[in-house]
Amino acid sequence: FCQPSGWQLVPERKPPSFFVSVLTDINSERHYCACFTFWESVENPQLQKGEPSEADEDDSPDMLQPAQLYAPKSLVLVSRLDHTEVFRNCLSLIYTVHVDGLTVPMETVIGNLLTCIIPIAGGSQRTITLGAGDRQVIQTPINDSLPVSGCSVAQLFRQLGIVNVLCLFCAALTEHKILFLSSSYQRLTDACRALLAIMFPLKY
């Protein structure tokens, strides 16, 4: 789920990206998998084979292989709690510590992240820190059965329109199969979250 389009090398460095996948286990429990992907430079394996043969030269006389390629590397955070912005901030901080070589040890940051205890519900506000001069504020929902939609419902109506959302709603209520298609992985998750939120208290 980290690279739904497949793992591949690219000739130019892409900007970091973030999205959340929702995985369901055998007991129908949801696990929120936040994925932060960035690109690191690697040597071109084609150039490490040595001098090209005459057959290779005849096949591609005008193609030049770049000496440097970029490979994706993903940081993943799996949680039973749905706190998208906190996940993004934590993974961005780990990425910054990794890339910029801050004086804070990586083990300390990850250790502080793994030992945070967050209540599932209750409406309380909790402030945590990973030990790198950061502060993360987590607002727990009042009731764990109520869906936390954020602005995903408004985005679904904005992107699809009222008529299409009503068609989706009817399809979900009648238990039809629904396929979302988008080039943005985060929008896919937000659309699914929004559809489940407007169906509450019914479950798809």
C-alpha angles and dihedrals in degrees: 000000000000093000109021090174092053136263111284142152119248130198095228130047112253123211117259116272135201134199139152125232122196115219123191121209129210091275092054090251114148123231118194111216113196112198123195112186126192133168128244127192119250133177115265106257090207091064093050093066091081130240114356117248124238090257090056091050092051093049097054113014095159100038116100118195114221114240092222128048131178125234126198120246121188132205111202130194118190119197140157088222122083107225104137099173093047090050090051093049094047095048091044089054092050089049091050092050090049097046102035095039096229119194091249110098114242090226090059093052094048092043091053090049094051094048096052111118112206122182114236096225143348103107094259124145118229129190118204134177131201093207098256099101092277133128123202119192117204121192110197119212118256091235125021092216094060113090117245104218104160107186095330094105092053090048092051091054091044094051101038105025130233097282094051092046090052089051089051091048092052091046091052093047091052091047097243120160112263126200121194117199124193140140087226114076092197092055090054091056092044092050092051091046091050094050092050090047096054090048093058127159087025118075127218 
